[in-house]
Amino acid sequence: MVIQESISARLYIELKDSKLPVDWLKINPWNAFPGILISCIFALLSGCTTLPGQTKSDAVVATIFTEPDTNTHNVSAADFNILGRISIQDEKQSFSGSFRWQHLATSDEILLFTPLGQAVAEITKDHEGVRLITSKLEAFYAPDVENLTQEILGWRMPLNGLQYWIQGTHSPITAAEKDLDNKDRIVAIRQDGWHIHYNSFAPAQINSIPLPKVLNLVYQNLRIRLVVDDWKVE
């Protein structure tokens, strides 16, 4: 097996002896991963290509400041399985596509696709760490998702906070600011250097709160727009 060291991740080029779920992913090994990120920006629906700036909404009537929960080891985001669309923009690149994300208390699995349904990357996180597989069947490993996606994809995925933000709440691990409207609905969250603004919510189910449908995340020059098309909370 050929091993090449990178900044924070190890690349295993020969994957034939590994247990990675390549057949299940249906990744086309002839796709050039960097080319996919650049070329598919204009192919998605226009609703996911323009990212508005993060501003404080006129609907905000209250801002709540929260401190870290001292019992964070007992607090976890609810399990969910969602399908949606994603758009990413910064000063160096743009990407639009779709995603599938299954979150459990002990693991996360995120699949990124082009608008035509070709797999771009698989990101998994469990007790052993984080693994990212590209469309070229290259596997990268690192301790955390944010640094791994920054190094390999060129943009940061804030998984630790996003598992909460995408459900319309803040992470209990660090301090946060939350803007609420006159019906106590979440309008925006500011946490860990990220600004999360909620544009719309899916219709509430019986005995449950409305879940976010469209949200925009801003971190310095990076903008991420998520549109959730199908919610399944477990």
N, C-alpha and C positions, 0 to 999 in steps of 0.2 A: 504494500500500500504506500503510495506516495503522499507525503505530508509536507505542506508548505505553511510556514508561520506567517500570520498577518498581525496587524496592530493589536487587536484584542480578541481575535477569533482564529481557530484552526480550520484550514480548508482540507477536506478529504476528497481528492479528485477521483480515486477509484472507489466506486460505491457498490460494485457488484457483490461484494461479500458482506455488505451491511444489511440491516433489517429495516431500512427506510421504506415507507409505503409508496414506492415510485409508481407501481402499476395502478394503484388506487388513485393517485394524483392525476394520472393521464397527462403528465407534463411532456411537451414536445422537446426533445433534447436538441433539436436543430434551431430552436429559437435563440436569438441573441438577446440576453437579458437586458443590457443597457439600451439596445435599440427599441425594445418593447416599451420601456419607460418613456422614451421620447416620442415614439410614433403614434401611440394610441390616445394622446391627449384630446384630439379633435373628434374622436369617434363616439364618445359617450354623449348622452343627452345633454343639452345645453344647461339644464338645471343643476348640473354638477360641475360646471367648468368655471363659473365666476364666483369668487370668494369675497364677500363683502368684508370691510374692515371691522374690527372689534370696537364697537362704541356702546356706551351706556344707553340703554333704551329709555325712551320717554315714558314707558309703561312702568318703570321701576318706582316703587313707592317705599321700599325698605331694603336695607343692606344688613346682612347678618354676618358677624365675624365668629368663626369657630376655631377652637384650639384643638391640638391633636388629642385623640382619645388615648388615655393611659392603658386601656385594655384592648389595644388593637389586635393582639393575637387571637382574641375571641370574636373579632369583627371581620366578616368577609362579604364580598358582593354576592348578590343572589345569582344562582345559576341561570344561564340563558343560552339560547341558540338563535342567531339572527342572520338574515340575509340583507344585503344592501349595496349601495354604491359609494364610491370614495373618489375624491378629487384632491390632489396635492399640488401646491405651487410654492416655489421659493425663487430666489434670484438665479438659481442654476438649472432648474428642471421643472417639468410639469408632468403629471400623470393622472389619468382618469381610468376607472375600471370598476369592477364589482368585488365584493368580498363576502365570505362566509365566516362567522366567528362563533365557536362553541366555547363557552366559559363554564368551568366547573370549579368547585372549591379547591381542587388539587391540581388543575391543569387548564391550559388554554390552547386552542387550535384555531389559527387564522389562515384562511386561504385567500390569496389575491389573484384576480383574473383580469385579463384584457376585456374590452367591450365585446369581443368575439368569443369569449369563454375559454381562451387558452390560459393555463395556469402560469402565473408570473412568479409566485413564491408561496411557500408554506412556512408558517412560523408556529412553532410549538414551544410551550413552556410547561415544565413540571418540576418535581423535586430535584431532578438532576441538573437543571439549568435550562438554557434556551438553545433551540436549533432552528436554523433557517436554511431551506432548500430552494435553490433557484431553478429556473426553467432549464438550465444547462445541467441539472442534476448535481450541482455542487452543494455540499453541505457545510455550513459554518456553525460554530458553537461559541457561546459566550455566557457569562453569568447573568446578564440582564438584556431585556429586549431593546431598550432605548438606545444603548450604545451599539448593539449589533445591527439594528436597522439603519442607524446613522452611517455606520461604516460600509455596509453592503448595499443598501438601497439608496443612500444619500439623503435620507430624511428620518426624523426621529418619530417612533411610535411610542407614546407614553402609556404603555399597557397598565402599569400599576395604578395610575389615576383613571385611565379611560374605562376600565371595567366598572367604575362607579359613575363617571360622568355620562356615559352613554345610557345610564338608567335614570338620569336626572337628579343625581345627588353627588356630594363631594366625598373624596376619600377621607376616612377618619384618621389616617396616618400622619398627615401634616396639616398645618393651619390653612384656612380657606376663607374667602369672602363670597357670599351668595347674595344676588339681587333677586328680589321677589316683586311680583306685581300686586295689584289690589285684591287678588283672590288667593294670595299666598302661593302662587305658582312660580316655579323657578324660571328666571329670565337669563341669568348668567352666573358663572362661577369663575373665580380667579384663584388659582392654586398652582404652586410649584413653578411659577413663571409662565403658566399657560392661562389664556383667556378662553373660556368656553361660552358661546352664546347659543341659546336655544331659539330656533326660528319657528318650529311647529311641533305639535305632539300628535301621536296617533290617538284615535278615539279610545276612551277608557272602557275597559271591560268591567263586567259586574264585579263588585267588591274589590276593585283594584284601581290604582292611580293611573293617570295618563302617562304613557311612556314616550320619550323623545322620538321624533321622526326625522327632523332635520336639525343638525347642530354644526356649528363652525368652531374650529379650534385655531388659535393663533399663538405662536411661540416665536418671538423675534420676527424674522422674515419668513418663517414657515407658516403656511395656512393649509389646514386640512378641513374638508367639508365631508360630512357623513350623512347619507340619506338611508334610513332604515326602512326597507320595504316589507319585511316580515319579522314580527316579534314572537318569540316563544320563551316565556319566563318559566322556569321550573322551580 
